[in-house]
Amino acid sequence: MLIGAPCAAYAGDAVSDAEALAIAHKHCTMCHARKPTHEAFQEAPNRVTLETFSELKKYAALIYVQTVQNKAMPLGNQTGMSEAERAALGRWLKALP
């Protein structure tokens, strides 16, 4: 991607696996990891880890409801997930086979 060029993830276009995973790493894995870095968690809540493409796909329906639809995650929006990031993640999730 060119510096200064709009990212497809935020322009309403198709979202790549790498872009979706980057959003998850930025906003989800501090809690939803095998070894969470968030001080409140010793293990991932409900044992839901979101560190890989396969994990994102496995929990796609849950992620969509909690993050895109209900905006309940990230908890208290502690990581500052933007509406554009939620929309991009939602487009990626909807495009899954």
PATORMI-540002 format. One record per atom (N, C-alpha, C): residue in three letters; chain; atom name; x, y, z. Coordinates in nm, 3 decimals, decimal comma. Example, Ala and Ser with C-alpha at 12.3 -4.5 7.8 and 13.67 -1.06 7.14 Angstrom:
// PATORMI-540002
 residu chaine atome       u       v       w
    ALA      A     N   1,319  -0,569   0,780
    ALA      A    CA   1,230  -0,450   0,780
    ALA      A     C   1,320  -0,330   0,780
    SER      A     N   1,285  -0,225   0,708
    SER      A    CA   1,367  -0,106   0,714
    SER      A     C   1,290   0,003   0,787
***
This chain:
// PATORMI-540002
 residu chaine atome       u       v       w
    MET      A     N   0,085  -0,117   0,000
    MET      A    CA   0,000   0,000   0,000
    MET      A     C   0,089   0,123   0,000
    LEU      A     N   0,052   0,222  -0,077
    LEU      A    CA   0,127   0,347  -0,083
    LEU      A     C   0,100   0,430   0,041
    ILE      A     N   0,201   0,499   0,088
    ILE      A    CA   0,182   0,586   0,203
    ILE      A     C   0,091   0,700   0,159
    GLY      A     N  -0,009   0,727   0,240
    GLY      A    CA  -0,103   0,833   0,207
    GLY      A     C  -0,221   0,784   0,124
    ALA      A     N  -0,212   0,665   0,068
    ALA      A    CA  -0,323   0,610  -0,010
    ALA      A     C  -0,427   0,557   0,087
    PRO      A     N  -0,555   0,572   0,055
    PRO      A    CA  -0,658   0,520   0,146
    PRO      A     C  -0,651   0,368   0,154
    CYS      A     N  -0,666   0,318   0,272
    CYS      A    CA  -0,666   0,173   0,295
    CYS      A     C  -0,802   0,117   0,253
    ALA      A     N  -0,802   0,006   0,181
    ALA      A    CA  -0,927  -0,054   0,135
    ALA      A     C  -1,019  -0,086   0,253
    ALA      A     N  -0,960  -0,120   0,366
    ALA      A    CA  -1,040  -0,157   0,482
    ALA      A     C  -1,129  -0,044   0,529
    TYR      A     N  -1,091   0,079   0,500
    TYR      A    CA  -1,167   0,193   0,550
    TYR      A     C  -1,244   0,264   0,440
    ALA      A     N  -1,232   0,219   0,318
    ALA      A    CA  -1,296   0,286   0,206
    ALA      A     C  -1,424   0,217   0,161
    GLY      A     N  -1,463   0,109   0,224
    GLY      A    CA  -1,584   0,038   0,186
    GLY      A     C  -1,558  -0,074   0,087
    ASP      A     N  -1,433  -0,095   0,051
    ASP      A    CA  -1,397  -0,200  -0,043
    ASP      A     C  -1,376  -0,333   0,031
    ALA      A     N  -1,338  -0,433  -0,046
    ALA      A    CA  -1,307  -0,563   0,014
    ALA      A     C  -1,194  -0,549   0,115
    VAL      A     N  -1,200  -0,629   0,219
    VAL      A    CA  -1,101  -0,626   0,326
    VAL      A     C  -1,021  -0,756   0,319
    SER      A     N  -0,890  -0,744   0,317
    SER      A    CA  -0,805  -0,863   0,309
    SER      A     C  -0,797  -0,934   0,444
    ASP      A     N  -0,755  -1,060   0,439
    ASP      A    CA  -0,732  -1,135   0,563
    ASP      A     C  -0,631  -1,063   0,651
    ALA      A     N  -0,526  -1,010   0,590
    ALA      A    CA  -0,421  -0,942   0,666
    ALA      A     C  -0,476  -0,817   0,735
    GLU      A     N  -0,563  -0,743   0,667
    GLU      A    CA  -0,622  -0,624   0,729
    GLU      A     C  -0,713  -0,662   0,845
    ALA      A     N  -0,793  -0,768   0,828
    ALA      A    CA  -0,881  -0,814   0,936
    ALA      A     C  -0,799  -0,861   1,056
    LEU      A     N  -0,693  -0,935   1,029
    LEU      A    CA  -0,609  -0,984   1,137
    LEU      A     C  -0,539  -0,867   1,208
    ALA      A     N  -0,499  -0,766   1,134
    ALA      A    CA  -0,435  -0,649   1,194
    ALA      A     C  -0,533  -0,577   1,288
    ILE      A     N  -0,658  -0,567   1,248
    ILE      A    CA  -0,759  -0,504   1,335
    ILE      A     C  -0,776  -0,589   1,462
    ALA      A     N  -0,783  -0,720   1,447
    ALA      A    CA  -0,797  -0,808   1,564
    ALA      A     C  -0,676  -0,796   1,656
    HIS      A     N  -0,558  -0,792   1,599
    HIS      A    CA  -0,437  -0,780   1,682
    HIS      A     C  -0,435  -0,646   1,756
    LYS      A     N  -0,482  -0,543   1,692
    LYS      A    CA  -0,483  -0,409   1,752
    LYS      A     C  -0,587  -0,399   1,865
    HIS      A     N  -0,702  -0,463   1,846
    HIS      A    CA  -0,813  -0,439   1,938
    HIS      A     C  -0,861  -0,559   2,019
    CYS      A     N  -0,821  -0,679   1,984
    CYS      A    CA  -0,879  -0,798   2,050
    CYS      A     C  -0,781  -0,880   2,131
    THR      A     N  -0,658  -0,890   2,083
    THR      A    CA  -0,568  -0,990   2,141
    THR      A     C  -0,507  -0,951   2,275
    MET      A     N  -0,525  -0,829   2,319
    MET      A    CA  -0,476  -0,799   2,454
    MET      A     C  -0,553  -0,884   2,557
    CYS      A     N  -0,677  -0,921   2,523
    CYS      A    CA  -0,757  -1,010   2,609
    CYS      A     C  -0,771  -1,149   2,548
    HIS      A     N  -0,799  -1,154   2,418
    HIS      A    CA  -0,829  -1,280   2,351
    HIS      A     C  -0,704  -1,340   2,286
    ALA      A     N  -0,612  -1,380   2,374
    ALA      A    CA  -0,487  -1,444   2,332
    ALA      A     C  -0,458  -1,560   2,425
    ARG      A     N  -0,368  -1,647   2,381
    ARG      A    CA  -0,330  -1,759   2,467
    ARG      A     C  -0,267  -1,708   2,596
    LYS      A     N  -0,195  -1,598   2,584
    LYS      A    CA  -0,136  -1,532   2,701
    LYS      A     C  -0,173  -1,383   2,695
    PRO      A     N  -0,291  -1,349   2,747
    PRO      A    CA  -0,337  -1,209   2,740
    PRO      A     C  -0,240  -1,113   2,808
    THR      A     N  -0,228  -0,994   2,751
    THR      A    CA  -0,145  -0,890   2,812
    THR      A     C  -0,227  -0,797   2,900
    HIS      A     N  -0,359  -0,803   2,890
    HIS      A    CA  -0,447  -0,720   2,974
    HIS      A     C  -0,436  -0,771   3,117
    GLU      A     N  -0,417  -0,679   3,209
    GLU      A    CA  -0,394  -0,716   3,349
    GLU      A     C  -0,511  -0,787   3,415
    ALA      A     N  -0,630  -0,776   3,361
    ALA      A    CA  -0,748  -0,838   3,422
    ALA      A     C  -0,765  -0,986   3,386
    PHE      A     N  -0,687  -1,034   3,290
    PHE      A    CA  -0,709  -1,170   3,242
    PHE      A     C  -0,583  -1,256   3,250
    GLN      A     N  -0,599  -1,375   3,308
    GLN      A    CA  -0,493  -1,475   3,310
    GLN      A     C  -0,504  -1,566   3,188
    GLU      A     N  -0,628  -1,579   3,137
    GLU      A    CA  -0,654  -1,657   3,016
    GLU      A     C  -0,761  -1,583   2,937
    ALA      A     N  -0,775  -1,619   2,811
    ALA      A    CA  -0,873  -1,553   2,724
    ALA      A     C  -1,014  -1,572   2,777
    PRO      A     N  -1,095  -1,466   2,782
    PRO      A    CA  -1,233  -1,479   2,826
    PRO      A     C  -1,306  -1,586   2,743
    ASN      A     N  -1,376  -1,673   2,812
    ASN      A    CA  -1,450  -1,783   2,749
    ASN      A     C  -1,361  -1,869   2,659
    ARG      A     N  -1,230  -1,860   2,682
    ARG      A    CA  -1,131  -1,935   2,604
    ARG      A     C  -1,137  -1,906   2,454
    VAL      A     N  -1,183  -1,786   2,422
    VAL      A    CA  -1,189  -1,741   2,282
    VAL      A     C  -1,059  -1,668   2,251
    THR      A     N  -0,977  -1,729   2,168
    THR      A    CA  -0,854  -1,665   2,123
    THR      A     C  -0,871  -1,618   1,979
    LEU      A     N  -0,817  -1,500   1,949
    LEU      A    CA  -0,836  -1,439   1,817
    LEU      A     C  -0,702  -1,394   1,759
    GLU      A     N  -0,606  -1,485   1,761
    GLU      A    CA  -0,471  -1,454   1,716
    GLU      A     C  -0,441  -1,496   1,573
    THR      A     N  -0,525  -1,581   1,514
    THR      A    CA  -0,498  -1,634   1,380
    THR      A     C  -0,621  -1,619   1,291
    PHE      A     N  -0,600  -1,633   1,159
    PHE      A    CA  -0,712  -1,631   1,065
    PHE      A     C  -0,813  -1,739   1,100
    SER      A     N  -0,764  -1,859   1,128
    SER      A    CA  -0,856  -1,970   1,157
    SER      A     C  -0,939  -1,942   1,281
    GLU      A     N  -0,882  -1,878   1,381
    GLU      A    CA  -0,958  -1,843   1,501
    GLU      A     C  -1,062  -1,735   1,470
    LEU      A     N  -1,024  -1,637   1,389
    LEU      A    CA  -1,122  -1,534   1,350
    LEU      A     C  -1,239  -1,598   1,275
    LYS      A     N  -1,208  -1,692   1,188
    LYS      A    CA  -1,313  -1,760   1,112
    LYS      A     C  -1,398  -1,848   1,203
    LYS      A     N  -1,335  -1,917   1,296
    LYS      A    CA  -1,406  -2,005   1,389
    LYS      A     C  -1,509  -1,926   1,471
    TYR      A     N  -1,472  -1,807   1,513
    TYR      A    CA  -1,560  -1,726   1,598
    TYR      A     C  -1,626  -1,612   1,523
    ALA      A     N  -1,638  -1,624   1,391
    ALA      A    CA  -1,689  -1,516   1,307
    ALA      A     C  -1,827  -1,465   1,352
    ALA      A     N  -1,919  -1,555   1,378
    ALA      A    CA  -2,054  -1,512   1,416
    ALA      A     C  -2,051  -1,436   1,549
    LEU      A     N  -1,976  -1,486   1,644
    LEU      A    CA  -1,964  -1,421   1,775
    LEU      A     C  -1,897  -1,284   1,762
    ILE      A     N  -1,792  -1,277   1,684
    ILE      A    CA  -1,722  -1,150   1,663
    ILE      A     C  -1,817  -1,049   1,599
    TYR      A     N  -1,891  -1,094   1,499
    TYR      A    CA  -1,983  -1,002   1,430
    TYR      A     C  -2,085  -0,943   1,527
    VAL      A     N  -2,149  -1,028   1,605
    VAL      A    CA  -2,251  -0,981   1,699
    VAL      A     C  -2,190  -0,889   1,804
    GLN      A     N  -2,082  -0,934   1,868
    GLN      A    CA  -2,025  -0,859   1,981
    GLN      A     C  -1,952  -0,731   1,939
    THR      A     N  -1,885  -0,735   1,824
    THR      A    CA  -1,799  -0,622   1,786
    THR      A     C  -1,864  -0,529   1,685
    VAL      A     N  -1,931  -0,585   1,586
    VAL      A    CA  -1,988  -0,503   1,479
    VAL      A     C  -2,130  -0,460   1,513
    GLN      A     N  -2,214  -0,556   1,547
    GLN      A    CA  -2,355  -0,526   1,573
    GLN      A     C  -2,377  -0,455   1,706
    ASN      A     N  -2,337  -0,518   1,814
    ASN      A    CA  -2,365  -0,465   1,948
    ASN      A     C  -2,262  -0,364   1,997
    LYS      A     N  -2,146  -0,363   1,937
    LYS      A    CA  -2,035  -0,275   1,976
    LYS      A     C  -1,997  -0,294   2,122
    ALA      A     N  -2,014  -0,417   2,173
    ALA      A    CA  -1,981  -0,449   2,312
    ALA      A     C  -1,832  -0,478   2,329
    MET      A     N  -1,766  -0,511   2,221
    MET      A    CA  -1,623  -0,540   2,223
    MET      A     C  -1,553  -0,446   2,128
    PRO      A     N  -1,432  -0,408   2,159
    PRO      A    CA  -1,357  -0,437   2,282
    PRO      A     C  -1,428  -0,376   2,404
    LEU      A     N  -1,417  -0,446   2,514
    LEU      A    CA  -1,485  -0,409   2,638
    LEU      A     C  -1,458  -0,263   2,672
    GLY      A     N  -1,565  -0,187   2,682
    GLY      A    CA  -1,551  -0,044   2,714
    GLY      A     C  -1,475   0,033   2,607
    ASN      A     N  -1,459  -0,027   2,493
    ASN      A    CA  -1,379   0,027   2,382
    ASN      A     C  -1,245   0,080   2,433
    GLN      A     N  -1,182   0,003   2,520
    GLN      A    CA  -1,054   0,042   2,580
    GLN      A     C  -0,945   0,068   2,477
    THR      A     N  -0,953   0,002   2,363
    THR      A    CA  -0,848   0,019   2,262
    THR      A     C  -0,885   0,124   2,157
    GLY      A     N  -1,002   0,185   2,169
    GLY      A    CA  -1,041   0,292   2,078
    GLY      A     C  -1,073   0,245   1,937
    MET      A     N  -1,141   0,133   1,924
    MET      A    CA  -1,179   0,084   1,791
    MET      A     C  -1,272   0,185   1,724
    SER      A     N  -1,236   0,223   1,603
    SER      A    CA  -1,316   0,323   1,531
    SER      A     C  -1,433   0,258   1,458
    GLU      A     N  -1,527   0,340   1,418
    GLU      A    CA  -1,641   0,291   1,340
    GLU      A     C  -1,592   0,235   1,206
    ALA      A     N  -1,491   0,297   1,149
    ALA      A    CA  -1,436   0,248   1,021
    ALA      A     C  -1,376   0,108   1,040
    GLU      A     N  -1,307   0,086   1,152
    GLU      A    CA  -1,251  -0,047   1,178
    GLU      A     C  -1,361  -0,149   1,200
    ARG      A     N  -1,466  -0,112   1,271
    ARG      A    CA  -1,579  -0,203   1,292
    ARG      A     C  -1,644  -0,239   1,158
    ALA      A     N  -1,663  -0,138   1,074
    ALA      A    CA  -1,724  -0,160   0,943
    ALA      A     C  -1,636  -0,251   0,858
    ALA      A     N  -1,506  -0,227   0,860
    ALA      A    CA  -1,414  -0,310   0,781
    ALA      A     C  -1,417  -0,454   0,830
    LEU      A     N  -1,413  -0,473   0,960
    LEU      A    CA  -1,419  -0,608   1,016
    LEU      A     C  -1,552  -0,675   0,978
    GLY      A     N  -1,659  -0,599   0,984
    GLY      A    CA  -1,789  -0,652   0,945
    GLY      A     C  -1,793  -0,694   0,799
    ARG      A     N  -1,734  -0,614   0,710
    ARG      A    CA  -1,730  -0,652   0,568
    ARG      A     C  -1,650  -0,779   0,549
    TRP      A     N  -1,537  -0,790   0,620
    TRP      A    CA  -1,454  -0,911   0,609
    TRP      A     C  -1,532  -1,033   0,657
    LEU      A     N  -1,598  -1,021   0,772
    LEU      A    CA  -1,674  -1,132   0,828
    LEU      A     C  -1,787  -1,174   0,736
    LYS      A     N  -1,859  -1,077   0,679
    LYS      A    CA  -1,969  -1,108   0,588
    LYS      A     C  -1,922  -1,176   0,461
    ALA      A     N  -1,800  -1,150   0,420
    ALA      A    CA  -1,747  -1,207   0,296
    ALA      A     C  -1,693  -1,349   0,314
    LEU      A     N  -1,686  -1,397   0,438
    LEU      A    CA  -1,635  -1,532   0,460
    LEU      A     C  -1,727  -1,635   0,397
    PRO      A     N  -1,668  -1,742   0,344
    PRO      A    CA  -1,752  -1,848   0,284
    PRO      A     C  -1,832  -1,923   0,389
***
